[in-house]
Amino acid sequence: MSICYLEGTFRPTEECALPVTDLAIIRGVGVFDSLRSFDGKPFALEEHMKRLEDSALRVGIAVGDTVDRIKQIISDGLIRSDCPNGGSCLVRSYITGGDTNDLGLFPNPRHFIIFSKAEPPSDEEYRTGVSLLPTSESRYYPTIKSINYLAGIMQCAGRSDVWECLYCPGGEITETLASSFFVYMDGTIFTAPLGAVLGGVTRNIVIDLARTYGFKVVEHALRLSDLPAADEAFITGTLKDVLPVVKVGDIVIGDGKPGPVAARLLRLFREYRERRLKGGQ
């Protein structure tokens, strides 16, 4: 069971609803952010909340003290007896446009937070890697974590053989439906630069860790035509941590198996997360 905070109360998620006049429903105006918690401790809370606030401001949503209130709601929700899995869960915070569109600005937003079971990739998916589907589409407004995922969802509709789509507008690789994308090639880790892609919280931590532990990281968008020469590829995200990619469309990455770079970065990331959680951050 999941729980939701909406309009001042925590309730089972199935008992919560937005009015049909909310602009998230009738115009797709809304932003969100997802984080994981472990034993009641949210990981990288400040980074996630900063991104949520930045996204809302870029959309034109009046934030005020909403993000501070969301932080407190998350803290209160994670210690509740009905919080999923004893406070080790996925926390998704949303800010919608509310009911008022004032010349493209949204002065009266709503917010709600869902606490649900975290469902990361399986051990088998880490062992064997996943496949992505390249598409010429691009994500709308990549610097904003919008609720609008339609462009990517439509590409993989009905496909059980791919994890998610990989945006490659004009052949240039940016990011996936819900992850940051990395390639390891010729001793260098490549990933598209900020501005062309969303500043993923896990992405930024993995880049810092990679550089700290001696990897060369270049923020530069490769092209689909570069992938046959890649040694490894992987995606990062809140639930995925560092997940190996072994195939993109018809292109087999490396030898078609997860490689040592992704495995090492996964280990380094999880060790880092454990250290931060022990420090209460």
CORCORBEL-V572530 format. One record per backbone hydrogen bond with DSSP energy under -0.5 kcal/mol. CO is the residue of the C=O (numbers start at 1). NH is the residue of the N-H. E is the energy in kcal/mol with one decimal. If there is no record, write none. Layout:
CO/NH/E
CO/NH/E
This chain:
2/13/-1.8
3/115/-3.1
4/6/-0.6
4/11/-2.6
5/113/-1.6
6/9/-1.2
9/6/-2.4
11/4/-3.1
12/15/-2.2
13/16/-1.9
19/22/-2.1
22/25/-1.6
22/26/-1.9
23/27/-1.8
23/28/-0.6
23/29/-2.2
28/30/-0.9
29/97/-2.1
30/147/-1.9
31/95/-2.5
33/93/-2.8
35/91/-3.1
36/43/-2.9
38/41/-1.7
40/42/-0.6
41/38/-2.5
42/45/-0.6
44/48/-2.1
45/49/-2.7
46/50/-2.3
47/51/-1.9
48/52/-2.2
49/53/-2.4
50/54/-2.6
51/55/-2.5
52/56/-2.3
53/57/-2.4
54/58/-2.3
55/59/-1.6
56/60/-1.2
56/61/-2.6
60/106/-2.6
61/63/-0.6
63/66/-2.5
65/69/-2.2
66/70/-2.4
67/71/-2.2
68/72/-1.7
69/73/-2.4
70/74/-2.7
71/75/-2.1
72/76/-2.7
73/77/-3.0
74/78/-2.2
75/79/-0.6
76/79/-0.7
77/80/-1.3
80/83/-1.3
83/86/-1.1
84/87/-1.5
85/88/-1.4
87/40/-1.6
87/89/-0.8
89/37/-2.6
90/92/-0.5
90/116/-2.6
91/35/-2.4
91/93/-0.5
92/114/-2.7
93/33/-1.8
94/112/-1.7
95/31/-2.5
96/110/-0.6
97/100/-0.6
98/23/-3.5
99/101/-0.5
100/102/-0.7
101/103/-1.0
102/105/-0.8
105/102/-3.3
105/107/-0.5
106/62/-2.4
108/99/-0.6
110/96/-2.5
111/7/-0.6
112/94/-2.8
113/5/-2.7
114/92/-2.6
114/116/-0.6
115/3/-2.1
116/90/-3.0
122/126/-1.6
123/127/-1.9
124/128/-2.6
125/129/-2.1
130/246/-2.4
130/247/-1.1
131/163/-3.6
131/164/-0.6
132/134/-0.6
132/249/-2.7
133/166/-2.7
135/168/-3.1
137/168/-0.6
141/144/-2.2
144/146/-1.7
145/32/-2.0
147/149/-1.1
149/152/-0.7
149/153/-2.4
150/154/-2.4
152/156/-0.9
153/156/-0.7
154/157/-0.8
156/159/-2.6
158/160/-0.7
164/133/-1.8
165/167/-0.5
165/177/-1.7
166/135/-2.3
167/174/-2.5
168/171/-2.2
169/172/-1.8
171/224/-2.5
174/181/-0.5
174/192/-0.5
175/167/-2.7
179/176/-2.2
180/236/-1.9
182/234/-2.0
183/185/-0.6
183/190/-3.5
184/231/-2.4
184/232/-1.9
185/188/-1.7
187/216/-0.6
188/185/-2.8
188/190/-0.5
189/218/-3.0
190/183/-2.3
191/220/-1.1
193/196/-1.3
193/197/-0.9
197/195/-1.6
198/200/-1.8
200/204/-2.6
201/205/-1.9
202/206/-2.8
203/207/-2.5
204/208/-2.1
205/209/-2.7
206/210/-2.9
207/211/-2.3
208/212/-2.3
209/213/-2.2
210/215/-2.9
211/214/-1.4
215/217/-0.6
216/189/-3.0
218/191/-1.8
218/220/-1.5
220/222/-0.5
222/173/-2.9
223/226/-2.2
223/227/-0.6
224/227/-1.2
226/229/-1.7
227/230/-2.0
230/254/-1.2
232/184/-2.5
233/245/-2.9
234/182/-2.7
235/243/-3.0
236/180/-2.0
237/241/-2.5
240/242/-0.8
241/237/-1.0
242/244/-0.5
243/235/-2.5
244/130/-1.9
245/233/-0.6
246/253/-2.3
247/132/-2.4
248/251/-2.5
250/252/-0.6
251/248/-2.7
252/254/-0.5
253/256/-2.6
259/263/-1.6
260/264/-2.4
261/265/-2.5
262/266/-2.3
263/267/-2.0
264/268/-2.8
265/269/-2.6
266/270/-2.3
267/271/-2.2
268/272/-2.3
269/273/-2.7
270/274/-2.2
271/275/-2.1
272/276/-2.4
273/277/-2.6
274/278/-2.0
275/279/-1.4
276/281/-2.2
277/280/-1.2
281/45/-0.7
